[in-house]
Amino acid sequence: MSKKLLYAAQMTAFDKDGNINLDGIRALVRYNIDVNKVDGLYVCGSTGEAFMLNTDEKKQVMKTVYDEANGAIDLVAQVGSLNLKEAKELAKFATDLGYPKLSAVTPFYYNFTFEQIKDYYNEILKDVDNKLLIYSIPALTGVALTTDQFAELFENPKIIGIKYTNADFYLLERVRNAFPDKLILSGFDEMLLPALALNVDGCIGSTYNLNAPRVREEMDAFDAGDIDKARQLQNISNDMITDLIANDIYPTLKLVMKHMGVDAGYVKKPMSHPTPEMEAGAKAIYEKYFK
Ligand code: NGF
């Protein structure tokens, strides 16, 4: 069994009108625990479409996932929000529920200064007894932290690591080298193998909802020094990810899950509801990579 950690980025099931579907969320959690055998779930992140949810919906998702997981695996609650009051409220809510870890996206849109970003993290953690992973995803937030800035954020001992969704491998090497004791989880599924080579502690990703067994095998091969096998497995995963992206990844993840026997419902608009072409594309992905 790989020493590396494998977390699925938990999806949120919705009905056609964009209301959360708690049964669908439970079914997804069960599949991740029973079939995918993940080490943990990252809840209310990008894959969870959480930036389109209101506070009450986020709480319902966090509670439902927590209940269904029932202590079987690690859970990380993504609480970050441009509304700092909401982020603090969610941090307290998730901590009181029993979430062992929090995470928060870097605040985006307003070009916040680093001092403001630092203040945001320290505020979120001020009143809660919990640990936090910085969610760094510069392609979507426009916020690219430097090694020195990570070091300043780590002055807060409650900040224990980074969800590193970034294609900058020079920075990843620098950060890994500077913070050997921090938890660094790679966030781009298609770049897992180079991230493993730089000694990340594991990964968090959307496609692991479908593909976790293959990824576990890749990480085991990597740990055993069988780089050829790890590369071949990454190659298959990347063919699949390329097909998922070409078919519109968010709805397609749910369509493929349906073929696996899990009704994850719909994505939330303005994301696209499936067209017949997308449904056919998802069926082809299922048959090519998972049958
Ligand atoms: O969805 C994105 C946006 N990235 C995810 C992941 O980093 C997000 C990644 O798995 C996540 O974990 C979360 O917050 O829920 C990609 O979907 C995958 O690598 C395909 O590009 O970039």
Residues whose N, C-alpha, C, O or C-beta is under 5 A from the ligand:
A	BS01	NGF	A9 G45 S46 T47 G48 T165 G187 F188 D189 E190 I204 G205 S206 T207
